[in-house]
Amino acid sequence: MISVGIYDEHKISQEGIGFLLKNIEDIEVAVTISERGNLNEKLKSATVHILIMNIHTFNTQTTNLISQLTINFPRIRILALSVHNEEDSILKSIKAGAKGFLSKDTDKNELVEAIYTLRNGHDYFSKSITHLLLNKYINNLKAEDGFSVTSIQNLSSRELEILKFWGNSFSNQEIADKLFISVRTVQSHKNHIMQKLNLKTIVDLVKFGIKNNLIEI
């Protein structure tokens, strides 16, 4: 069971996130927090694997809070949710210790996918943010030595198929429907792909796909 905490200063949106996660297999909301002063105490008293932070105002206090939580609770993986999609804000939150970042266009399926991905030890960024971050690297892909083209030989035909679908903006559910497999199986294949290629983040996975002509841009 994945134990989730929700930190949101606005109670109505906090309840909305909790409602989206209600009755999701393997996920339970263990604690909800609306006041910053109660964060440490509540997190100490509950087992939390993923902390969803709904960020309404992005400033230095926000990044400091993420840093403090990362230090105080190293086993908790922070998933930031924010309407602020500016590159600077995203990069600062990642540098502070957030393991995932979801944008304002996130839906329920992507929220659940992010939780499963973080729990499996990988970082997660919504597709719009992934492409935003890739803009920093896209002109230098050909010169990078980080990804060997021969690494593609380590992937099975099914894994290559899933990587192509995902890289071209198909959701886990859409991939599952096309291949007649379960969503959980799709996620399992993604994890195996990351492990085989020794990649740590979804951004690295997309970069690999682009460099090996598996993903169109």
C-alpha positions as CSV (number, residue, x, y, z in Angstrom):
1,M,0.0,0.0,0.0
2,I,1.3,3.4,-1.0
3,S,0.8,5.9,1.8
4,V,0.2,9.5,0.6
5,G,0.2,12.8,2.4
6,I,-1.4,16.0,1.0
7,Y,-0.2,19.4,2.0
8,D,-2.4,22.2,0.7
9,E,-3.2,25.5,2.4
10,H,-6.5,25.6,0.6
11,K,-8.8,23.1,2.2
12,I,-11.2,22.8,-0.7
13,S,-8.4,21.8,-3.2
14,Q,-6.9,19.5,-0.6
15,E,-10.2,17.7,-0.4
16,G,-10.4,17.6,-4.2
17,I,-7.0,15.8,-4.4
18,G,-8.1,13.4,-1.7
19,F,-11.3,12.7,-3.6
20,L,-9.3,11.9,-6.8
21,L,-7.3,9.3,-4.9
22,K,-10.2,7.7,-3.1
23,N,-10.7,4.0,-3.9
24,I,-7.5,3.9,-6.0
25,E,-5.9,0.4,-5.7
26,D,-2.8,0.4,-3.5
27,I,-3.1,4.1,-2.6
28,E,-4.3,5.5,0.7
29,V,-4.3,9.1,2.0
30,A,-2.7,8.8,5.4
31,V,-2.6,12.5,6.4
32,T,-3.8,15.9,5.2
33,I,-2.1,19.1,6.2
34,S,-3.2,22.6,5.7
35,E,-0.9,24.6,7.9
36,R,2.8,24.8,7.4
37,G,3.5,24.9,11.1
38,N,2.0,21.4,11.5
39,L,3.9,19.7,8.7
40,N,6.8,18.3,10.7
41,E,4.6,17.1,13.6
42,K,2.1,15.4,11.3
43,L,4.7,13.7,9.1
44,K,6.4,12.4,12.2
45,S,3.2,10.8,13.4
46,A,2.2,9.1,10.2
47,T,3.9,6.8,7.6
48,V,4.1,8.7,4.4
49,H,5.8,7.5,1.2
50,I,4.7,10.3,-1.1
51,L,3.9,13.9,-0.1
52,I,1.8,15.8,-2.5
53,M,2.5,19.6,-2.2
54,N,0.0,21.8,-3.9
55,I,1.9,25.0,-4.4
56,H,-0.2,28.1,-4.9
57,T,2.5,30.7,-4.5
58,F,6.1,30.0,-5.6
59,N,8.8,31.9,-3.7
60,T,11.9,31.4,-1.7
61,Q,9.9,30.1,1.3
62,T,8.5,27.4,-0.9
63,T,11.9,26.1,-2.1
64,N,13.2,26.4,1.5
65,L,10.3,24.3,2.7
66,I,11.0,21.6,0.1
67,S,14.7,21.5,1.1
68,Q,13.9,21.3,4.8
69,L,11.4,18.4,4.3
70,T,13.9,16.6,2.1
71,I,16.5,16.8,4.9
72,N,14.1,16.0,7.8
73,F,12.3,13.2,6.0
74,P,14.7,11.7,3.4
75,R,12.5,8.7,2.8
76,I,9.5,10.8,1.8
77,R,9.4,11.6,-1.9
78,I,7.9,15.0,-2.7
79,L,5.5,15.5,-5.6
80,A,4.9,19.2,-6.4
81,L,1.7,20.2,-8.0
82,S,1.5,23.8,-9.2
83,V,-0.1,26.2,-11.7
84,H,3.3,27.8,-12.1
85,N,5.0,26.2,-15.1
86,E,7.9,28.7,-15.4
87,E,11.2,26.9,-16.0
88,D,12.9,28.8,-13.2
89,S,10.3,27.6,-10.6
90,I,10.4,24.0,-11.8
91,L,14.2,23.9,-11.7
92,K,14.4,25.4,-8.3
93,S,11.9,22.9,-6.8
94,I,13.8,20.0,-8.4
95,K,17.1,21.4,-7.0
96,A,15.5,21.7,-3.6
97,G,14.6,18.1,-3.6
98,A,11.2,17.5,-5.3
99,K,11.1,14.2,-7.1
100,G,8.1,15.0,-9.2
101,F,6.4,18.0,-10.7
102,L,2.9,18.1,-12.1
103,S,1.5,21.1,-14.1
104,K,-1.9,22.7,-14.2
105,D,-3.1,20.5,-17.0
106,T,-2.6,17.3,-15.0
107,D,-5.5,14.9,-14.7
108,K,-6.4,12.1,-12.3
109,N,-4.7,9.4,-14.4
110,E,-1.4,11.3,-14.5
111,L,-1.5,12.0,-10.8
112,V,-1.9,8.3,-10.1
113,E,0.8,7.5,-12.5
114,A,3.2,10.0,-10.9
115,I,2.5,8.4,-7.4
116,Y,3.3,4.9,-8.7
117,T,6.4,6.1,-10.5
118,L,7.8,7.9,-7.5
119,R,7.1,4.9,-5.2
120,N,9.1,2.8,-7.7
121,G,12.1,5.0,-7.2
122,H,11.9,7.1,-10.3
123,D,11.3,10.8,-10.8
124,Y,8.2,12.0,-12.6
125,F,7.4,15.2,-14.5
126,S,4.2,15.8,-16.5
127,K,4.6,15.8,-20.2
128,S,4.4,19.6,-20.7
129,I,7.1,20.1,-18.1
130,T,9.2,17.3,-19.6
131,H,9.2,19.0,-23.0
132,L,9.9,22.3,-21.4
133,L,13.0,20.9,-19.7
134,L,14.1,19.2,-22.9
135,N,14.2,22.5,-24.7
136,K,17.4,23.2,-22.6
137,Y,19.1,20.1,-24.1
138,I,17.5,19.5,-27.5
139,N,20.2,21.4,-29.5
140,N,23.0,19.5,-27.8
141,L,21.6,16.0,-28.1
142,K,23.8,15.0,-31.0
143,A,26.9,16.0,-29.1
144,E,26.1,14.1,-25.9
145,D,27.9,10.9,-25.0
146,G,25.5,9.9,-22.2
147,F,23.4,7.5,-24.3
148,S,24.8,4.8,-26.4
149,V,22.8,3.9,-29.5
150,T,23.7,0.2,-28.9
151,S,21.7,0.4,-25.6
152,I,18.6,0.1,-27.7
153,Q,19.5,-3.6,-28.3
154,N,18.9,-4.2,-24.6
155,L,15.2,-3.6,-25.0
156,S,12.6,-6.2,-26.1
157,S,10.3,-5.5,-29.0
158,R,7.4,-4.9,-26.5
159,E,9.5,-2.4,-24.5
160,L,10.4,-0.6,-27.7
161,E,6.7,-0.5,-28.7
162,I,5.7,1.0,-25.3
163,L,8.6,3.5,-25.4
164,K,7.4,4.7,-28.8
165,F,3.8,5.1,-27.8
166,W,4.6,6.9,-24.5
167,G,7.1,9.2,-26.1
168,N,4.5,10.2,-28.6
169,S,2.1,11.4,-25.9
170,F,0.0,8.2,-25.4
171,S,-1.2,7.8,-21.8
172,N,-0.7,4.5,-19.9
173,Q,-4.4,3.7,-20.4
174,E,-4.2,4.4,-24.1
175,I,-1.1,2.2,-24.5
176,A,-2.8,-0.6,-22.5
177,D,-5.9,-0.4,-24.7
178,K,-3.8,-0.5,-27.9
179,L,-1.7,-3.5,-26.7
180,F,-4.5,-5.3,-24.9
181,I,-2.6,-5.3,-21.6
182,S,-3.2,-3.8,-18.2
183,V,-2.1,-0.4,-17.1
184,R,-0.1,-2.0,-14.3
185,T,1.8,-4.0,-17.0
186,V,2.5,-0.9,-19.0
187,Q,4.0,0.7,-15.9
188,S,6.0,-2.4,-15.1
189,H,7.5,-2.3,-18.7
190,K,8.4,1.4,-18.2
191,N,10.2,0.5,-15.0
192,H,12.1,-2.3,-16.7
193,I,13.1,0.1,-19.6
194,M,14.5,2.6,-17.1
195,Q,16.4,-0.1,-15.3
196,K,17.9,-1.7,-18.5
197,L,19.0,1.7,-19.8
198,N,20.2,2.8,-16.3
199,L,18.1,6.0,-16.5
200,K,17.0,7.9,-13.5
201,T,14.4,10.3,-14.7
202,I,11.6,10.5,-17.3
203,V,13.5,13.4,-19.0
204,D,16.4,11.1,-19.6
205,L,14.1,8.5,-21.0
206,V,12.6,11.0,-23.5
207,K,16.1,12.2,-24.5
208,F,17.1,8.6,-25.1
209,G,14.0,8.1,-27.3
210,I,14.7,11.2,-29.3
211,K,18.4,10.4,-29.9
212,N,17.5,6.9,-31.1
213,N,14.7,8.2,-33.4
214,L,12.0,6.4,-31.3
215,I,10.2,9.7,-30.5
216,E,9.2,12.4,-32.9
217,I,9.7,16.1,-32.1
